[in-house]
Amino acid sequence: MLGASSEVRRRAWVPWLFLIPVTLPLVLLYVWLFLASWSSGMEGLRPLGWTAANWSFLWAPDPYLPNIWALTGNTLLFAALVTLGEVGLASTAAYALSRLHVPARRLWLGLLIVLHAFPSITLLVAIFLLLRFLGLYDTLVGVVLVKIALDLPFHVWVLKGFYDQVPWDYEMAAMVDGASRFAVWRRVVLPLVKPGLLASGVFAFLSGWNEFLLPYVLAPGMETQTLPVFLSSLLSQADVADYGMVAAVGVFYMIPVLVVYAVMQRYLLALYTGGVKG
């Protein structure tokens, strides 16, 4: 028994032998970023002096730069609208593909895979012209619609997997009692796939919060600018960039992501474990 338990302990260390060399450089980079945000200069991982001036953009914004709180509001609004649109549409489309008789179901599923794998950057010119034609260029609404359209196939596939795991017996029992198909979906099935909805929502929010290319190209105006675009603009001139401020903005930008991950971590695991329990 002692030999077996020691063997189990040795095997438990095997993943760490691979994870530590991969994650340690990333951890050191984040530690450097945090220290740099509070220092007047860095020499390796050693701060040369401590200062809060790097964070002055929070209470005394530069008149020549966009207001950080307006940028945060734009980014939060963009991520929230993307989350609601993607999860809302995907929850209905995935249910239809999982439960209803859809002609050419395999073809639709195959097209979803192709659309998700298709590089969105190749569509930028066409999307730009379409938004200009619709009058949605340089608006958050236009960028939100584009982001939802590009990411929707992924969320449909994820949620379809959760719907597939819900036993038919639950729906049949509800319909025998007189419930409509819509009522069955809303009152019976949706609560059972709650882990999938939350996991999909977390991924959608983080994807929207981190999106750079679409807002940079399709919403370049100051009033619609988001935090990733602002960070890029701070580094546009490397010789005059205030790297202390850049580090502070970077840490500020990461805080919501860390909070969402800490609160919703267990739901992210649902993408890999599945299940029908709420």
Protein Blocks (a to p, Z undefined) as FASTA:
>chain_A
ZZmmmmmmmmmmmmmmmmmmmmmmmmmmmmmmmmmmmcgbdehjacfbdcfklmmmmmmc
cfkbccfklmmmmmmmmmmmmmmmmmmmmmmmmmmmmmmccehklmmmmmmmmmmmpcfk
lmmmmmmmmmmmnopgoiaklmmmmmmmmmmmmmmmmmmmmmmmpcfklmmmmmmnopaf
klmmmmmmmmmmmmmmmmmmmmmmmmmmmpmklmmmmmmbfklpcfklmmmmmmmpmmlc
cfklmmmmmmmmmmmmmmmmmmmmmmmmmmmngpjbZZ
